[in-house]
Structure formats: C-alpha cells, structure tokens
Amino acid sequence: MQIYETFSDAINRHPAQIAAAIVLLLFIGLYGMTMTQMETGAETYIDPDTPRYILLDKYQSTFSSDAIMILVETEDVTNPIILDYMADLKRDLVRERHVTSVIGITDYLTNANGGEIPTSIAEVETAKEQIDPALYDRMVPATSMTIIQITLDTGLSQDTEFEIVDSLDTVIRLSDPPPGVTVSLTGTPAFAKQMMDEMGTSMGSLIGIAMLLMVLAVGILFSAVRYRFLSVAIVASGLIFTFGFMGLTGIKINMVTIAAFPVLIGIGIDYAIQFHSRLDEEVRNASLPEAIRITITKSGPSILHAMLATSMGFIAMWTSPLPMIRSFGEVCVIGVVCCYLAALFIVPVFATLLKYQPKPAPEKEGLALGDRYNLGIGKMAGGISRFPLIILGICILLAVGGFSVDDQIIVNTDENSFVPPDMPARVQIDKVTRAMGPSSATPIFVRGDRVSALDSISWMHNFQQYQEENNELITGTRSIADLVIQYNGGRLPETDAELAIVLETIPPELRDHYLSGHSMALIEISTIEMDPQIMMSFIDQLQQELTWNQPPPGITTSLTGMGEMFTDLITKIRETKTTMTILGFGMIFAFLFLVYRKSLKAATPLVPIILIVGWNSLIMYELGIDYSPMTATLGSMTIGIASEYTILIAERYYEEREKGLLKMDAIRESIQKIGTAITISGLTTVFGFSALITSSFGIISNFGILTVISVGFALMGAIIVMPAILSLIGNGVEEKAEEKTAA
C-alpha cells in the first residue's frame, strides 16, 4: 500500500518530529484519562430510550423502595439507649443536603409514647403494642436489626447520590455509636456507589497485573531481541490513547468494559512483538532505513489484516441490545486500533532515534529450543495431514457435543452475584434478606385516570385473590386494596365516597407505597426464590393472565421492576450471543473473500473457529460456568482472536504452495516456520487474559478463565485442526497432476 511507503519515508526523514507528535498525543491521552467516568445501573443493561426502561424509570421514581438505608445491628435494637442514639443520628442525617425525610422505628415508638422517646423497657413494650404489626415488622425485621430509611429529593443525578452516600457515611462515622452497635449503609445507591468504587479498584489492579504478566512473558519469550520490553511500553501507550479517546468522547466504563483492558493488553502485545521482531530480522540483512521501510511496508498491511479480522468479532457486538456489551465491543475496537497504530509508529521511530542494532546471534551447538519446537510441530502436522478425517472427526464430535449442551447452560443476570462477595453493601443486603426471609417481588404497575376508584381497587383485590389461590409460586400479594380492607374493618367499601374516606385514614407512609394520586397504583406479587428459567415462565404466565383478566376501562397494567428487566435479559443474552457469533463469522468471511477473491480460501480459516465455539460451550458446561453479559461475548471475541492464528497458517500454506511445494510438504513447512511465532503470540495473549482471573468480580474472573481456555483452543485450532483441513483441500485431478510432475 502506498500509504505505508509514505509512513516509512516520513519516519526515516523526520523521526524527531514524529516522536514529538507521539509524545504530544500521549499527553492529550493522559488529559483525556482524567475525564473518564464509570457508570452502573439499569442504563447499562437496557437503552434509556426504550419503552421498558421508560416504564421502569417511572415505576422507580414513583413507587420503588430502593432508597438509602441504614442498617443498625446490636443485641436488642429497642433498648432505650440504642433508641436514644438512633434519635440523635436521625437529627444529624435529616440536616444533610437533599435529604427530605428520615424514617425509623424511633419515629413510631415516639408517636406511640406521647411524643417522647421511650426511656424504659416498659415504655418500649407499651408503645410497640400501639404500632401496626406489619409496619413494625417492616422496620424491625429481627430483634437484633432495624432499618432507617432515608428519602432523597427526586430527580437527583447518580453523581449527586454518590456524594450523598459519602456524606451520610461521614455522619455515621462521627456519630459515636454505643458499644456493640454496628451501623452501616445499604440500599441501591450505596450498592451502586460501592460497586463503582470496586470497579475502579479492580480495573487498576487488572491492568497492573496484566502489565506485570506481560513484562514476565516478554522477558522470557522475547529475549532474543534488543530492547525486549519496548513492546510493553507500546501497549501502555496504546492503553493511554484508548483511555484518552474514551474520556474525550464521553464513553463510560461499566462492569463489562473493565475486562476490555487486559484483553487489549493481550492482543496489543502481539502487534508490538510482530513489528519489533520483523524489524530485528530485517536490520540483520539491510541498513536501518531500509529495514524500517521493509518492516512498515510488509508487516504493516499483514498485521492490519489481522487487526481488522480481530475487530470484526468486536464489531459484531455492536448489534447487541445490551449497552454494556456494545460498549465492550466499542472499547475493544478503539483499543486494537490504538495499539496497532502505536506499534506501527513507535517501533521504527524508537529504532531510528536510538540507531537500533540487533543482538549478535548466539553461538550454540545444535538446534535452539525454538528450532526444535518448530521441527516437532512440523512433524506433528505431517502426521495429522496423513489422517485428517480421524482428527477432524474427533474435533467435530467434541464441537457437536458443545453445541448440543449450549442451551442447557444457565444464563445468569443476577447483578448481586457479579460483584465481590465481601462488598459491604452486598453483605448488608444479604443480612436483611436472611432476616426477612428469601423472597422476591414482581411489581405490576397500574395506570389510568381513576386507579383510586372503587371498581379499580376491587379489580386489584380480585386479581390478587385469584393469583394467591391458583399459583403455588406466589407467597403473597399486596396493594392499596389490602390497606383499604385493613382500615375498613376487613371489607371493601361499597361506594367511592366511602372509599375516599378510608384512603384518608391510611397513614401516608403506607398508602404512598401503593398509590400515587389518582393515576398510578402498584400491586406487589411476592414469590418464592426461583431459578431463571422458572422465573421466565412465571413472568410469561403472569403477563398472559393480565391480558385475560382485563382491568376496568381506561386502566392499563404492565409488569416492570428490576426483576422483570433481568429476566428479560436472559432471553436477550441467549438470542444476541448467537446473533453476534453468526454475524462475526459472516463479517470475517466477507473480509477474507475481499482479500482472497475465492470463497474456499475465505472459508478455510473459519472451520477451526466454528469448532472452537463448540468447544467453548462444552467447557462452560463441564465447569458449570453460566452465561452472563460478559461471557455472552465469548463467541464473537473468540472469532476475532482465533482468526488471526488460522489466517496466518493459511496464508503461509498458500505462500509455500506458490513456491512449488506439494500439499503435504507445504503443510509441514507452514506449521514449521511460524509455529513458534504463533505459540509465543498465543502465550503472551494468555498472560494478558490471565489477569482477568484475579478479579474480585465473579463475572470478570469467570470470563478470564474462559478466555484463557479459548486462546488455548485457538492455538490448537491453528496447529492441529488447520493441517487436517488443508490436507483435504486440493485433492483431485489438479493435485495428482502436480504429484506426477514432481515425480
């Protein structure tokens, strides 16, 4: 390509100026890094402009109880000393900015005790008798635990909520709780804040570990060249460019995109090593300017093809309906491009400025380790090419087994299981769950201009009764109808006027949880804990029954809530992982067809990758690893990574055939000549991906295990499966004629 000639000429003529430009870009990247932001929440799972998200957002802003909560734990939370402490804590909390109310058991005990906080156990017991039992159990789920609920101003941004969490945490630390009392923040905002903090810590740790592993890998596997650690510096530069681009363009980091950076380190080191090793090879036989020209013009286009093939798998992720998967694909594409460009320019500029000289060739008796390895895998490839059907039969059988069990692999969308198990907010939520019993609630959002009318509330009551009587998965239901019956002597009112009076007698803190004005109401369907597949069936059945049992005219009902959203994600993940994989294959095939202009040549490198995708499913099933928003990308990512190895083998095979070698000899030579290079490339990639395994996020560590195994499968596909496939190509008259001529 002419552009690479231009690049090489510019580097040879103006290396200092180009180096200055690179340094300037690095400073811009560092500045952009300071602008990077993280995100959590529903918008990372579904697009904010979709009807499902809009409905969920409306429900959460109107009825959701996902408030900031303070969990107070001690031997007896109703001890007068503890109550006095909580009353003082409440006065401090309510003064905080954006806090509209603070409600705890002390409020109800004070009201029941004539406006004074109880000062003796007898006063506490007397006050408890005057509090609604359901309300008391909600505020004090266990003798040793109580919950203080903090309501914030509406419409606050996530950043503001996080600032409030920090402020409240400071108030708690300064409150000087009595001995034996533990006070901690929990609830959705605290959970999201701590998850984001953990994401930042985890990302820094993952990148640091990946870079250390790269130093180790390059130090061991790339010691034959001078300045061996230049490749690590190039990858670091590529990451700075990537982070800088993300910060300047507003691309946010979420729980899935964290994993992109070790992936980029593993892939980017390969580009740097290939440019560096080619330059080291050429400079031994030519002047430095000529070596730079050959390196850029020869390696530049070939590595570009590998980079584009890898990008195809990541671009396929852009079609996912899950924003976090799309952002993972976007960051990976940006990253591989940045790493490629960094290697393309930094290697020759560095070599020119330092007047690069290769290391003297070591004088050794006998073959070097790399040469012995090449000969060994060359012989192995020759053996494979003699019995291709047996090898392919075994590989295909394993892949078919993987595809057959793929649908049996569980899809996990429980965000609570993704985060570190020792994260404080998760620990506190688990405590509340254990105290109040394992259960989940599916909200039904009721809307219309007269949801508070008698016929609407009567419909809610009848619908609830039917569900409780006919669905064994339901443990209970709750709506404004239950409160109306409770505060009306155990029966529904007979007129709208009577209903209006009853509604006024219900305490606002109870009524507002199920009714908002006259236009919105909530039915909570409490269920037993269910696995994802049963939950999906339950949601579908409930939707059908809402369609069959229509509410009064002018009233609409919709299933919503985070549980419904995560259940819907199960279907989306199953559908999109297959779609992304097929699209990845299609895009790489189209790309290779444009390069080779022959469909057989374009399809050949893809056959091992199809088998690898099946092997991935088999290993997931055997290891008991679930599909998640992270592992759902494994298929398309495997396509991008493995295609580089199989394409390199195929291209070298065609090159050897053009030199006149017969099929079997060409297979052996192609594997023998680049076997070490591919293996080193795969091992360095494995080192980079291995950092993912150390993540405290289960969703990332599982992905790390699978990607390391997948890269191993990719090497097997290139070194074992490709020779078997290539040995079956070209059989027939043309091959026989060649063999006779050679004889």
C-alpha positions, 0 to 999 in steps of 0.5 A: 500500500502506498500509504505505508511507503509514505509512513516509512519515508516520513519516519526515516526523514523526520523521526524527531518530529514524529516522536514529538507528535507521539509524545504530544498525543500521549499527553492529550491521552493522559488529559483525556484519562482524567475525564473518564467516568464509570457508570452502573445501573439499569442504563447499562443493561437496557437503552434509556430510550426504550419503552421498558426502561421508560416504564421502569424509570417511572415505576422507580421514581414513583413507587420503588423502595430502593432508597438509602438505608441504614442498617443498625445491628446490636443485641436488642435494637429497642433498648432505650439507649440504642433508641436514644442514639438512633434519635440523635443520628436521625437529627444529624442525617435529616440536616444533610443536603437533599435529604427530605425525610428520615424514617425509623422505628424511633419515629413510631415508638415516639408517636406511640409514647406521647411524643417522647422517646421511650426511656424504659423497657416498659415504655418500649413494650407499651408503645410497640403494642400501639404500632401496626404489626406489619409496619413494625415488622417492616422496620424491625425485621429481627430483634437484633436489626432495624432499618432507617430509611432515608428519602432523597429529593427526586430527580437527583443525578447518580453523581449527586447520590454518590456524594450523598452516600459519602456524606451520610457515611461521614455522619455515621462515622462521627456519630459515636455509636454505643458499644456493640452497635454496628451501623452501616449503609445499604440500599441501591445507591450505596450498592451502586456507589460501592460497586463503582468504587470496586470497579475502579479498584479492580480495573487498576489492579487488572491492568497492573497485573496484566502489565506485570504478566506481560513484562514476565512473558516478554522477558522470557519469550522475547529475549532474543531481541534488543530492547525486549520490553519496548513492546510493553511500553507500546501497549501502555501507550496504546492503553493511554490513547484508548483511555484518552479517546474514551474520556474525550468522547464521553464513553463510560466504563461499566462492569463489562468494559473493565475486562476490555483492558487486559484483553487489549493488553493481550492482543496489543502485545502481539502487534508490538512483538510482530513489528519489533521482531520483523524489524530485528530480522530485517536490520540483520540483512539491510541498513536501518532505513531500509529495514524500517521501510521493509518492516512498515511496508510488509508487516504493516498491511499483514498485521492490519489484516489481522487487526481488522479480522480481530475487530470484526468479532468486536464489531459484531457486538455492536448489534447487541441490545445490551449497552454494556456489551456494545460498549465492550465491543466499542472499547475493544475496537478503539483499543486494537486500533490504538495499539496497532497504530502505536506499534506501527509508529513507535517501533521504527521511530524508537529504532531510528532515534536510538540507531537500533542494532540487533543482538549478535546471534548466539553461538550454540551447538545444535538446534535452539529450543525454538528450532526444535519446537518448530521441527516437532510441530512440523512433524506433528502436522505431517502426521495429522495431514496423513489422517485428517478425517480421524482428527477432524472427526474427533474435533467435530464430535467434541464441537457437536457435543458443545453445541448440543449442551449450549442451551442447557447452560444457565444464563445468569443476570443476577447483578448481586452475584457479579460483584465481590462477595465481601462488598459491604453493601452486598453483605448488608443486603444479604443480612436483611434478606436472611432476616426477612426471609428469601423472597422476591417481588414482581411489581405490576404497575397500574395506570389510568385516570381513576386507579383510586376508584372503587371498581379499580381497587376491587379489580386489584383485590380480585386479581390478587385473590385469584393469583394467591389461590391458583399459583403455588409460586406466589407467597403473597400479594399486596396493594392499596386494596389490602390497606383499604380492607385493613382500615375498613374493618376487613371489607371493601367499601361499597361506594367511592365516597366511602372509599375516599374516606378510608384512603384518608385514614391510611397513614401516608407512609403506607398508602404512598407505597401503593398509590400515587394520586389518582393515576398510578397504583402498584400491586406487589406479587411476592414469590418464592426464590426461583431459578431463571428459567422458572422465573421466565415462565412465571413472568410469561404466565403472569403477563398472559393472565393480565391480558385475560383478566382485563382491568376496568376501562381506561386502566392499563397494567404492565409488569416492570421492576428490576426483576422483570428487566433481568429476566428479560435479559436472559432471553436477550443474552441467549438470542444476541450471543448467537446473533453476534457469533453468526454475524462475526463469522459472516463479517470475517468471511466477507473480509477474507473473500475481499482479500482472497477473491475465492470463497474456499480460501475465505472459508478455510480459516473459519472451520477451526473457529466454528469448532472452537465455539463448540468447544467453548460451550462444552467447557462452560458446561463441564465447569458449570460456568453460566452465561452472563453479559460478559461471557455472552461475548465469548463467541464473537471475541473468540472469532476475532482472536482465533482468526488471526492464528488460522489466517496466518497458517493459511496464508503461509500454506498458500505462500509455500504452495506458490513456491512449488511445494506439494500439499503435504510438504507445504503443510509441514513447512507452514506449521514449521516456520511460524509455529513458534511465532504463533505459540509465543503470540498465543502465550503472551495473549494468555498472560494478558487474559490471565489477569482477568482471573484475579478479579474480585468480580465473579463475572470478570474472573469467570470470563478470564478463565474462559478466555484463557481456555479459548486462546488455548483452543485457538492455538490448537485450532491453528496447529492441529485442526488447520493441517487436517483441513488443508490436507483435504483441500486440493485433492483431485485431478489438479493435485495428482497432476502436480504429484506426477510432475514432481515425480 
